[in-house]
């Protein structure tokens, strides 16, 4: 608790200061970035100028998030959680719209009516910062349903995430921390899912980039994990999924229906160099979802099940299809 308040004593004033400072400096900085784009041979795309505009928009959205948070707190206690969910969804969708205006990230959501009812466990791919807010726009805003997330602990330094996360039941996992304690917290998260809610986890654990793939492959070689190593070499767009968090959530909510949350179009924008090379995005960001095959019993069988689902997701990501993949044939 003390760490939370110490963190907020630093992060919230910084967020409040950053937005007006960036707004004041933007009439000077944005034209300078555009000039650099022109000189460096990108006069039509203007990637640095676009990235700068998105950075200003994000800083302003931190103010917006705080206003939405205070609005939820000042409302009735009975509707506080609903208002927090609505606020998170509104903030996320607004950010996505600004990403469309500045970065060219136009989202194709498919048919939201096809999302099943009931408790869901969403297994989402992770390619960039943009896709981290896709579930929070899809569920609280478009579907008007609650969602709970497993996020990396570093995101607590973003004021909006830190304010909305704990009261909404999100869990910020410490990568490389005490695995037993972390898994216990994940199980507790699964037990507190609200009706019609979804649990969202990113099994890859980090952005699927060539550098991450190389690092993970080296780690798997050192540990002699041959199955995961073979999967790493087989996957073209994804990283091998880490099963422990998925196991914990499945144990906590065996009644949850596992779904794959897929997207295509954000590959190559996980780093500043990648964004500079690919902004504005040339194709829409396609978001789709589909049910997994039935979950087997036993962690070993579930790990193979998760790997098979990731192979199917990888095939879809590297295709041009706008529809979910067909169900795997029954053996």
Secondary structure, DSSP 8 states (H G I E B T S, - for coil): -HHHHHHHHHHHHHHHHHHHHHHHHHHHHHHHHHHHHHHTT-TTT-HHHHHHHHHHHHHHHHHHHHHHHHHHHHS-GGGHHHHHHHHHHHHHHHHHHHHHHHH---EE---GGGS-SS-EEEEE---SSGGGGHHHHIIIIII---EEEEEEGGGGGSHHHHHHHHHTT-EEE-TTS-HHHHHHHHHHHHHT--TT-EEEE-TT-S---HHHHHHHHHHHHHHT-HHHHHHHHH-SS-----HHHHHHHHHHTTTSEEEEEEEES-TT-SSHHHHHHH-S-SS-EEEEEEE-S---SSHHHHHHHHHHHHHHHHHHHTS--SS--------
